[in-house]
Amino acid sequence: MNEDCDEIRLLIQADLDGELTPADAARVAAHLERCPRCAETQADLGRISHRVREDTTTYPASEQLRARIAAQVAAAIPRPAPKRQPWILGASFGLGGALAAGLMLLLLPVQGPDLADALVASHIHALQPGHLMDVVSTDQHTVKPWFDGRLPFAPPVKDLAAQGFPLTGGRLDYLAGQPAAALTFSHGKHVIDLYVFANPVGPLAPSGSRDGYNYVEWRQDGMSFWAVSDLNAEDMTTFAADWRRM
């Protein structure tokens, strides 16, 4: 293990949580391809994260609890007094700032990780030679069984060749602390990655773009679907609509 490994291991958890920029996520992915020890660390952390996500019960704070915390924090913030020494004044502001920051963390609604950057980074990494597909097939009846036993859920697999988006294969991925099926489609010279998650993560992000790549998210049958490609936004919307109609 070298210094690069030390740095990568610090980034792995953020990568699992979908918090890295596309450049950093691609850098981590490239390192894991050539470093079995760091790849093993990622797998271990991924399993732990998945277990915590599955086994932990969370409850939103009630309005009464939020109000009580706000009142206690407000009462704890020191009132400014006249003619204080500079170091005392600085300490007061420091304490008040820390308490206010803590209050904001408590009162802000919990948000799921933003997957967009991580998904675009994963898509870019997959476009490198040899990384796009684990199973290569245009037959949905070949691709769908390939995922059996490799994922804790059964992702739907469809062929949209008649709509101009033929299926080309699939692979396994791991993002935001949970496994995903990545189905690959083509449209002309463009590649579309369709990521399927068993559990939706965070608020719905219907569409957007990152670094020249467009994405569309929709939720269906309790699962979350993210399509990512350098295809134009209009064709991406058409792809999503065709999938949902099939």
N, C-alpha and C positions, 0 to 999 in steps of 0.2 A: 504493500500500500504506500502511495506517495502523497505529496502535498496536494496534487490534483484530486486524489481520492478523498482526502480530508474535506476539501471544499465541496465536492460533489455530494458527499454524505450529508452536509449541512443543507443542501438544496433539495434532497430527495423528498423530505416530508412536505416541503412547500409545493413540490411537483405533484405529489399525490393529492394534495388539497386543491390543485388547480390554480395556484397563486403565482406561478412564475410567468415572466414575459415569454412570448414565443421564442425569442433568441435563447434565453436561459433554458427553457424546456427542451429545445432541440439539442442544446449542448449536453444536457444531462442524458438525454436519450442516446446520443452518439457515444458518450462515455460508457454507458451501461452495455452497449453492444460489444465493447472490447474489454470490459472488466467484470469477470464473473463474481468477484467478491462484492463489489458494489451492487451488482444485479441481485445477488442473494439478499443483501441488506434491503433493497427496495421491495423484494418479494415478501420478506419478513414483516416490514412495516406496513405493506399493503394488506397482508392478512390480519394484522392487529387492528388497523384502521377499519377494515370491513367488519370485523367482529364487534368493535366498539359501536360502529354505526348501527349494526343489526340488533345488538343486545341492550343498548342504552335507551332508557325512556326519558324524554325531555318534556317539560311543561312550560308554557309561556307565563311570564309574570303577570299577575292580575293588576288592574288599574290601582287598587288599594295599596298593593305592595310598592308599585312604582311611586305613588304619591308619598308613601311613608319614607322611602329611601330618599326621595328628593328633599323632603322636609328635614331629615336627619343630616344630610350633606350640607344643606343651606345653613343649618344651625351650627355646624362644625367649622364653617369658614370664618376665620378671624375678621373682626371689624377693623378697618384701618383706624389707628390712633394718631393724634397729632404729635409731631416732633419725635417720631421714632428714629432710632439709629438706622443707617442705610442697610446694615446686615440683617436687622430685625425685619425691616420692610421687605427685603428680598425674600426672607424665609416665609413671610406671610403670603406673599404672592405665589411662591413656589408651592406651598401647601394648598392654597386655594386652587391653583391650576391643576394640581394632581387630583384633588377631590372632584373638581368639575369634569376632568377627563374621565374619571371613574364613573361619575354619574352618567355621562353621555354613553359610555359603553353599556351601562345597565339599562338605560332607557331606550336606546336605539333598537328597532326590531332586528331580530336575528336574520341574517341574510345568508343564503347558500353561496358556495364559491362560484365565481364567475368562470364558467368552463370555456368561454369563447377563445381566450388566448391559448389555453392548454390544448384545445382541440385543433386550432390552426397549426400550432407547433407540431402536434402529432401527425397531422396531415402532411405537413412539409417534410417531416422526417420519413414518413412512409413513401414519399415520392422518390427517395433515394433508391438506387438500384438494389434489388433484392429484399426490400422492406415492405412492399405494398401488400402482398398477399401471402397467407399461410396455406390457403387452399385456392387453387386456380380452376374455375369452372364457370360456364355460362348457364349451367343447369341448377335451378333452385333446389331440386331434389337431391343434388349432390352436396351443395353448400350447407343446407339446413342440417342434415344429419351430422356433418362434420363438427358442429358446435356441441352436439350431445356429449355430456360428461366433461366438457371443457369449461362450461359456464354454469352457474347456479340457477339459470333460467333458460327458457327456450325462446330465442329471438325469432321473430317472423322473418322470412326470406321471400322476396318477390322478384320476379324478372319483369322489368318494364321495357323490354326490347320493342314491343309494339308501339310504345309511346316515345321511342327514340332514346331510351336510357337502358341499354342492355346490362345485365348483371355480368360481372367479370370474376368475382371471387369474394374472399373474405379473410379476416384475420382476427386474432385476439388483441385486446388493448386493456389498459388499466389507467383510469383517470378519476380524479376527485375521490379517491379512496374506494372505488368500486370497479369491478370488471365490466368490460363492455365488448359487444360484438361490433366489429367494423366491417360493413359490407361495402364492396367497391362496385361502382358503375362507371360507364363511360358515356360521353356525349361528344361526338366528333373526336377531337384530340384532347378533350378535357377529362380529367378523372374526378369522380365524386366519391367521397367517403361518407357513408351513412353510419353514424355511431348509435348503437342501441343500448340503453341503460335500463336495468330492471326497475330502478328507483329514481324518479325525477329529483334533480338537485337544484335547490334555490328557486327563485321566481322564473316564470316563463320568459324566454328571450326569443320572440317570434322571428326576428331577422336582424342582420347587421353585417359588419365587415371588419376585418383586421388585416392590415398590411397587404391589401389588394385581394384578399380571399373573402368570399361571401359565405354566410352561414344562415341556416333556417332551422328553427327548433319547433317541434310540435309534440303533443302528448296524446297517446292513444293506447287503450287497453291497459292502463296503469303503467305504461313504460314511457321513457323519454327518448325522442329521436332527434339527432343533430346531423344535418347534411352540411358538408363543408367542401368547397371547391373554389377554383379561380374562375369558374363559370359565372356569367353575368347574373345579376340579381333576379331578373325576370325569368330566366330559364330555371334558376334554383327554386323559385316559387312554383313554377310549373311542375318540376320534379316532385316537390313535396305534395302538391295537390294530386298528382297522378298516383303517388304511393298511397295516399289516404283513401282514394277511390277504389283501389284494387281490392 
